[in-house]
Amino acid sequence: QVQLVESGGGLVQAGGSLRLSCAASGRTFSSYAMGWFRQAPGKEREFVGLITWRGGSTYYADSVRGRFTISRGNVENTVYLLMNSLPPEDTDIYYCFDWGLVVGRPEDWGQGTLVTVSS
């Protein structure tokens, strides 16, 4: 199992930027990638993007491509989500996930961090 801890959420004005962090520990050798989903109350969880550990390939949802950037940190097993040009519609709880190499899907989740974009 991989333990994931997010940080960096908070309140930002529309048009602003925010950076989220996700630190992984535990069985990280079984991880293929890490990334982010988001979810608003009463809505389904939505894929945001991910980055693979080997090669650093990134994949993004159409709704965030060009505005959001996922990167790996200098600190081992840390991933960042830089969000730019935020509109109020990006207000959500953002969840970090670990994509399990064996299971081939998101396997472990962080507790979530709230991002609120004010108009």
Secondary structure, 3 states (H helix, E strand, C coil): CEEEEEECCEEEECCCCEEEEEEEEECHHHEEEEEEEEECCCCCCEEEEEEECCCCCEEECCCCECCEEEEECCCCCEEEEEECCCCHHHCEEEEEEEEECCCCCEEEECCCEEEEEEC
